[in-house]
Amino acid sequence: MRACFLISRYSFIYFFISLPMLQINDVNMGITMIKARAHSNIALVKYWGKKNIALNTPAVGSISLCLEALYTETGVLFDPLLEKDELLLNGRPATEKERSRVSSFLDIIRREAGSRQAARVESVNNFPTAAGLASSASAFAALALAASRAAGLELSGQELSILARMGSGSAARSLFGGFVEMHRGRREDGRDAWAEPLYPADYWPLQVIIAITSEVQKKTGSTDGMELSRRTSPYYRAWVDSSEDDLAAMRAALAEKDFQKLAEVSEFSCLKMHALAMASNPGLIYWSAATLELLHWVRTLREQGTPVFFTIDAGPQLKIICPPSYSSAIVDQLSGHPAVERTIVSALGPDARVLGA
Ligand code: 2P0
C-alpha cells in the first residue's frame, strides 16, 4: 500500500512510503479515547545535534535505557464536533505553544489517515515536570502510539519510532523497553532514522537513581542548545565524527555485560557532550555546583570499589546507574548529602503500550 506521510514538523512536505502494516480505519475516529503509556529514557551514548531540523533527524546515533518509574499516559479522541485540537496537560489546559506543537504533530497523523478531525488529548506525567526530567521523550512516544491508534492506523514499531522522532528526537527511543539504539540514518528523507530495541529490561537488571539537585527550569532547552552547538562549537565536527566509535564501544559493553566498560563509555559520552555544549558561543552550562560535587562523589565511590557511574542530560540532575544490590546503600548516602534535594529510583522499563487493549 502506498500512503502519504507528512515528514516535517513545521512544513507540509510529503513523501510516498510503502507501509505494508498500515490500515486506515475511520470507524475508530470519534468513538473512544485511546490511551497509551510510554516510559521516559536516559541516553548512555548521547544525542546532541540535528542533521535536518525540519525532519528532526539526529546528527549522531544514541543508546539509551528505558526508565520504569517515569512515564506518560496520553489519551486521544478524534472528535468531529471539535473545531480545533484541545490539550490537557496534567489536568490543566496547556499553553498555546504546547497545544500548537501537539497540533502540528497530529497533522502528520491526520494526513496519514486522510482525516481533518480535531482531537482531544489528555496527557499526564507520573513524575514532576518541573524537576527538569525529560518529559518530551515519553510524551511524544505515548502521543504517537495513542493518536495513531485513535486515527485507525496500525503502525509497526519502526514506523511509530519515526513518527515519534518528528515530535522529539529522544521520543523515538521511548517506544521500546530495556536497552535501545537510535540510528542516525543515512537517507536524506529521514526514513532510516529510527530506534530499535537492543536488549529487553531483564537482560541486565540495572537501577537508575536520579539525584535531583534543583527544580529550577533550565534557560536553554535541548532543541535550541543543539542548534547553538552545531553553529558555534569548534568541537561539533569531532563530536559527530567520534560518535560511531562510542556506539560500537557501548554495543560491546552491553554484549559482554562489562560494567566497567559501560561506566567508562557512558561517562565519556556524557562529558564529551557537555564539553561540546560548554564550547558553544555563548557557552551552555547545564551543571550546577551540586552537579559537579556529585559527579566527583560518584567517581570516588567507584574508585573505592562500588560499581556505579553517572550521566547528565541538559539540566543539573545527576543520573546514577548501578546494579540493584548497591542501590539502597547509595540512596541512603545520597539522602543525607547536602547537594541532593531528593531522589527517584527506577528499574529498567518496558515497551510503550496501548492501555486497556
Ligand atoms: C539524549 N538529550 O540523548 C540527549 C542528551 C538531552 C541531552 O535527547 O529537539 O528533547 O526534541 O529532538 O529529544 C533531549 O533532546 O530534543 C535529548 P528534540 P530532545 O537523551
Residues whose N, C-alpha, C, O or C-beta is under 5 A from the ligand:
A	BS01	2P0	A43 V45 K46 Y47 S62 S136 G167 S168 G169 S170 A171 S222 T223 D313 A314
